[in-house]
Amino acid sequence: MNTDEPQAGMQITVIGGYLGAGKTTLVNRWLRQAQADGRRIAVLVNDFGEIGIDADLILAQRDDVLELAGGCVCCSFGSDLIGALTRLGQREPAPSQVLIETSGVALPGAVARSAKLAPGVSLGPVLLAADALTIIERAQDRYIGDTIIRQLGQADRILITRDDVASPERLAQVRDWLAGMAPQAQIDQAAGGFDPFRTVAGNARARPTARPLVTPPGRVRGRPRRFASMSPPRAEQLFESLSARFDRPVDINEVLRSLLDPALGLERAKGILSDQQGQLWVIQLAGGRLSLTAHEYGGRDPQLDRLVCIGLRARFNRPAILALFERHGGSVIGQSR
């Protein structure tokens, strides 16, 4: 056997969606499902800061690989997606299926096309998470609307997230809207127990160039709207981010109040921070909603406490965010998307 290539039949599923759409929640659910089913799968992400693998699924960390329960792994790949897939194929045993979680501002179809270039893989449907509470309004935003519409145009299946908290009227509205914006995609509700492992094999299909049936606000009817085939603005031209590491406990309530300040111009914030009692907390800000979850990251160094803030350049208040970090004892460690 040629060990320089992934074993034939490694199934690839790409999951996309805008910042805070619920991709990570889906991935963690599917990891637990894989563990219960005895499946060996892998998750590929741009950076560990982009995904919050639940602590009870993590067994160990080695270099850029997280060893997960059930024989699964989570790897970062940066810009070298094909290389990461090749390395996964060389593992003994190699995973039978790979979930690729894209950046919140990436086009999942482009990621899928790159993954398909890896030898010995089979590409399944492109999945897209769509937040029932925010997707319509975000698609109308002058800065991010085109990105969201292009993402929708590249989906084979759209999973409506936050469907467990949206009203029946809102869900009906979102379904009708999605059917018009992405007529090529099958639409499901995430809480309905969608199983990516039963739909990936042999279910990839040719995707027509999507033409939304509804003209997005600000667009003139009659102009070309082939969003799926257009090159999007580079993410770094639209978005900016700041990350900080915290080497001491923080006042969690004060951090939450700080993050909710609209003057910061945040699209997304996520992090793991310790309070004065030594409790670790997972913080998530998306779509104007803030969540705080107690979490015990067994075996991980509490010095890895960190917070990432992401926003549109046109709104991102860099001085105010730097002041927030300084006020709570954080040290800037670089930028990420």
C-alpha positions in Angstrom: 0.0 0.0 0.0 1.2 3.5 -0.8 1.4 5.3 2.6 2.1 8.6 0.9 -1.6 9.0 0.1 -4.8 8.9 2.1 -6.5 5.6 2.0 -9.3 5.5 -0.7 -12.7 6.2 0.6 -11.9 8.8 3.2 -15.2 10.7 3.2 -15.1 14.5 3.4 -17.9 16.8 4.7 -17.5 20.5 4.7 -19.5 22.6 7.1 -19.7 26.4 6.7 -21.7 29.3 8.1 -21.2 32.8 9.2 -19.6 33.8 12.5 -21.6 32.4 15.4 -24.0 30.4 13.2 -23.6 27.3 15.5 -21.0 25.3 13.5 -19.1 24.3 16.7 -22.2 23.1 18.5 -23.0 20.9 15.5 -19.5 19.5 15.4 -19.5 18.6 19.1 -22.8 16.9 18.7 -21.5 14.9 15.8 -18.3 14.0 17.7 -20.4 12.5 20.5 -22.5 10.7 18.0 -19.4 9.3 16.3 -18.1 8.2 19.7 -21.4 6.4 20.5 -21.4 4.7 17.1 -17.8 3.6 17.4 -16.7 5.7 14.3 -13.2 6.9 13.8 -13.5 10.5 12.4 -11.4 13.6 12.2 -12.2 17.3 12.5 -10.1 19.8 10.6 -10.2 23.5 11.6 -8.1 26.5 10.7 -7.0 27.0 14.2 -7.9 25.6 17.6 -9.0 29.0 18.6 -11.7 28.7 15.9 -13.4 25.7 17.6 -14.4 24.8 21.1 -14.1 21.0 21.3 -15.9 20.0 24.5 -13.5 19.2 27.2 -14.9 15.7 28.0 -14.1 14.7 24.4 -10.4 15.6 24.7 -8.0 12.9 25.8 -4.6 14.5 25.0 -2.9 17.2 22.9 0.2 16.5 20.8 1.6 19.3 18.7 -1.2 20.4 16.4 -3.4 17.4 17.0 -6.0 16.8 19.7 -6.6 13.2 20.5 -10.4 12.7 21.1 -12.5 10.0 22.7 -13.5 7.1 20.5 -10.4 7.1 18.3 -11.2 10.5 16.8 -8.8 13.4 16.3 -9.0 17.2 15.7 -6.3 18.9 13.7 -5.4 22.4 12.6 -4.5 22.9 8.9 -4.0 26.6 8.3 -3.7 27.1 4.6 -2.4 23.6 3.9 -5.7 21.7 3.7 -4.4 19.1 1.2 -1.4 18.4 3.3 -3.5 17.9 6.4 -5.8 15.5 4.6 -2.7 13.6 3.4 -1.4 13.3 7.0 -4.7 12.1 8.2 -4.7 9.4 5.6 -1.3 8.2 6.9 -2.6 7.6 10.4 -3.0 4.0 11.5 -5.9 3.5 11.3 -6.9 6.4 9.1 -10.3 8.0 9.9 -13.1 6.9 7.6 -14.7 10.4 7.7 -13.5 14.0 8.0 -15.5 17.0 9.1 -14.0 20.3 7.9 -15.2 23.3 9.8 -14.6 26.5 7.7 -13.9 29.9 9.0 -17.0 32.0 9.6 -16.1 34.2 6.6 -15.0 31.5 4.2 -16.9 30.2 1.2 -17.5 26.5 1.9 -17.7 25.6 -1.8 -14.1 26.9 -2.3 -12.9 24.8 0.6 -14.7 21.7 -0.8 -13.1 22.2 -4.2 -9.6 22.3 -2.5 -10.3 19.2 -0.4 -11.4 17.3 -3.5 -7.8 17.7 -4.9 -6.4 15.5 -2.1 -5.8 12.0 -3.4 -8.0 9.1 -2.3 -10.9 11.2 -0.8 -14.6 11.3 -1.5 -16.4 14.6 -1.2 -19.9 14.6 0.4 -22.5 17.4 0.5 -21.5 20.9 1.6 -23.4 21.7 4.8 -24.2 25.3 5.9 -25.3 26.4 9.3 -27.9 29.2 9.3 -28.9 31.0 12.5 -32.7 31.2 12.5 -32.6 34.3 14.7 -30.2 36.4 12.6 -29.7 35.0 9.0 -32.2 37.2 7.2 -31.0 40.4 8.9 -27.3 39.6 8.4 -27.9 38.9 4.7 -29.2 42.5 4.4 -26.2 44.0 6.1 -24.3 46.3 3.7 -20.9 44.9 4.8 -21.5 41.2 5.3 -24.6 40.5 3.2 -22.7 39.4 0.0 -20.5 37.0 2.0 -23.6 35.3 3.6 -25.5 35.1 0.3 -22.4 33.5 -1.4 -22.2 31.0 1.4 -25.8 30.1 0.9 -25.3 29.7 -2.8 -22.6 27.1 -2.3 -24.6 24.8 0.1 -26.0 21.4 -0.7 -27.8 21.3 2.6 -28.7 24.1 5.0 -29.1 23.3 8.7 -31.2 25.9 10.5 -29.7 26.4 13.9 -31.2 28.0 17.0 -34.4 26.3 15.8 -35.1 25.2 19.3 -35.5 28.8 20.5 -37.0 30.5 17.4 -40.8 30.8 17.2 -42.8 28.7 14.7 -43.6 31.9 12.8 -39.9 32.8 12.6 -38.9 29.3 11.4 -41.5 29.4 8.7 -40.3 32.8 7.6 -36.6 31.7 7.5 -37.5 28.5 5.6 -39.4 30.4 2.9 -36.5 33.0 2.7 -33.8 30.3 2.4 -35.8 28.5 -0.2 -35.7 31.6 -2.3 -32.1 32.5 -1.6 -30.7 29.0 -2.0 -33.1 27.0 -4.3 -30.3 24.4 -4.9 -30.1 23.4 -1.3 -32.1 21.0 0.9 -33.2 22.7 4.1 -33.3 20.9 7.5 -33.6 22.0 11.1 -30.5 21.2 13.1 -32.5 20.1 16.2 -34.1 17.5 14.1 -31.2 15.1 14.6 -29.5 15.5 11.2 -26.8 12.8 10.7 -23.9 13.8 8.5 -22.4 10.3 8.6 -25.5 8.8 6.9 -25.6 11.4 4.1 -21.9 11.9 3.2 -21.1 8.7 1.3 -22.1 9.0 -2.4 -24.2 12.0 -1.8 -22.1 14.7 -3.4 -23.8 16.2 -6.4 -23.1 18.9 -9.0 -24.2 22.3 -7.6 -25.7 24.7 -10.1 -24.6 28.3 -9.9 -27.0 29.7 -7.4 -29.1 32.7 -8.4 -31.1 34.1 -5.5 -34.8 34.4 -6.3 -35.0 37.4 -3.9 -33.0 40.5 -4.7 -30.9 41.4 -1.7 -31.5 45.0 -0.4 -29.3 47.5 -2.2 -29.1 45.5 -5.4 -30.6 46.6 -8.6 -32.9 44.1 -10.3 -31.5 42.8 -13.6 -27.9 42.9 -12.6 -26.0 39.6 -12.5 -26.3 37.9 -9.1 -24.1 34.8 -9.6 -22.7 35.1 -6.1 -21.5 31.5 -6.0 -19.1 32.0 -8.8 -17.7 35.4 -7.8 -14.5 35.9 -5.8 -15.4 37.4 -2.5 -13.4 40.2 -0.9 -10.5 38.8 1.1 -11.5 38.3 4.7 -8.7 40.4 6.0 -10.0 43.3 4.0 -13.4 43.1 5.7 -12.6 41.8 9.1 -10.2 42.5 11.9 -9.5 40.6 15.1 -7.6 40.9 18.3 -6.6 38.0 20.7 -5.4 38.2 24.2 -4.0 35.8 26.8 -4.8 36.2 30.4 -2.3 34.9 33.0 -4.5 35.7 36.0 -8.2 35.3 37.0 -10.7 37.9 35.9 -14.0 39.3 37.1 -16.2 37.4 34.8 -19.3 39.6 35.2 -17.3 42.7 34.5 -15.8 41.1 31.3 -19.3 40.2 30.2 -20.5 43.7 30.7 -17.6 45.0 28.8 -18.2 42.7 25.8 -21.8 43.8 25.5 -20.8 47.4 24.9 -22.0 48.1 21.3 -19.3 50.7 21.0 -16.8 47.8 20.6 -18.2 46.9 17.2 -18.0 43.2 17.7 -19.4 40.5 15.4 -18.0 37.7 17.5 -16.1 37.1 20.7 -15.1 33.7 22.2 -12.8 32.7 24.9 -12.0 30.6 28.0 -11.4 32.6 31.2 -10.8 31.8 34.9 -12.6 33.6 37.7 -11.2 34.3 41.1 -12.5 31.0 42.4 -10.5 29.0 39.8 -13.6 28.1 37.7 -13.1 28.1 34.0 -15.8 29.7 31.9 -16.5 29.5 28.2 -17.6 32.8 26.7 -19.5 33.1 23.4 -20.8 36.3 21.8 -22.6 36.1 18.5 -25.4 38.0 16.9 -25.7 40.3 19.9 -26.3 37.3 22.2 -23.8 36.4 25.0 -23.6 33.0 26.6 -21.5 31.9 29.6 -20.9 28.2 30.4 -19.0 26.7 33.2 -16.4 24.3 31.8 -13.8 22.1 33.4 -10.9 21.6 30.8 -9.4 18.6 32.5 -5.6 18.4 32.1 -5.3 21.7 30.4 -3.1 24.5 31.6 -5.2 27.4 33.0 -2.5 29.7 31.8 -4.0 29.2 28.3 -6.9 31.5 29.2 -7.6 33.5 26.1 -10.2 35.8 24.5 -10.7 36.5 20.8 -12.6 39.5 19.5 -13.7 39.7 15.8 -15.4 42.5 13.9 -15.8 44.3 10.6 -13.1 46.8 10.0 -15.6 49.5 9.4 -17.0 49.0 12.9 -14.1 47.4 14.9 -13.1 49.7 17.7 -9.5 48.6 18.1 -8.5 51.1 20.9 -11.6 50.2 23.0 -10.9 46.5 22.7 -7.2 47.0 23.6 -8.4 49.0 26.6 -10.7 46.1 27.6 -7.8 43.6 27.4 -5.6 45.9 29.5 -8.3 46.6 32.0 -8.8 42.9 32.7 -5.1 41.9 32.6 -4.9 40.5 29.1 -1.8 40.6 26.9 -2.3 40.8 23.1 -1.0 37.7 21.4 -1.8 38.4 17.7 -4.6 38.4 15.3 -6.8 35.6 13.9 -9.9 35.2 11.9 
